[in-house]
Amino acid sequence: MIRKIEEKDIPVILNWYNWYIRNSTATFETEELTLDEFKQRVAFITEKYPWIILEEDGKPVGYAYYSDFNSRQAYACTVDLAIYLDPNACHLGYGKILLQEMIAIARKSSYKNIVSLVTAGNIASEKLHERYGFVKKATFEDIGYKHNQWLAVSYYYLQLESE
């Protein structure tokens, strides 16, 4: 089941996000977030954009949200996509479900473009985006440093058809 984020979800998904901060390069944040910081982030984003939760057997297994691609007004037709899964629920098709739903939401909301920043080498994420029509438009080498390594990121872009 897909639904809007609720207050009760925040501690659960914060634990996942902090896991990604500690153990992966999926996010370039290096300091874990507190519950208050994450609540503020959710509140700020959901004032303007959707934030959805995917549940399996009544428990969250993933989340996705849009945020500003850029704060300048002319970019208002373009959104930045983020998808995170319970670290114990990866490679089970949940990312696909969330991505499909977010594309449908963008179409209904009349957005023209979706941009997703993917850490280069995250093969599962790269393939998922490509499977749904995203095109890799740019890669920036050595743009971040985390876990004692320089990291590259790629911008994946989906232009939505006008209806």
C-alpha angles and dihedrals in degrees: 000000000000120000142153118280115269131199091254090061096059100081091045097051092040088060089054093046092049088050088056090048091052100038112025147038094232087106125034092214110115102185121068116244125238121232091253092050092050093046089053091050092051091047092049094049096043092054086074110010141043121261114189135192125210114211130195118189090350095305128104113251100169147355139207136187144170126233137171115300086201130351095230111108097237089064093060090108091061127072133194115229127215126182126180130176134200099271088235092054101057122128093023098106097263094118089056092052092049093046093050091050093048092051089051090049091050092051092050090047092053095240113159101203140028120200124192125188111214126185105242111253095033089124096179092054093043092052092045092054093046091049089060097047102269114145124210103240103173143002123203113203123215092000097140137031121212136145091013094301139098112242136205126209131203127208112224115197134195120187110203120220118246113249 
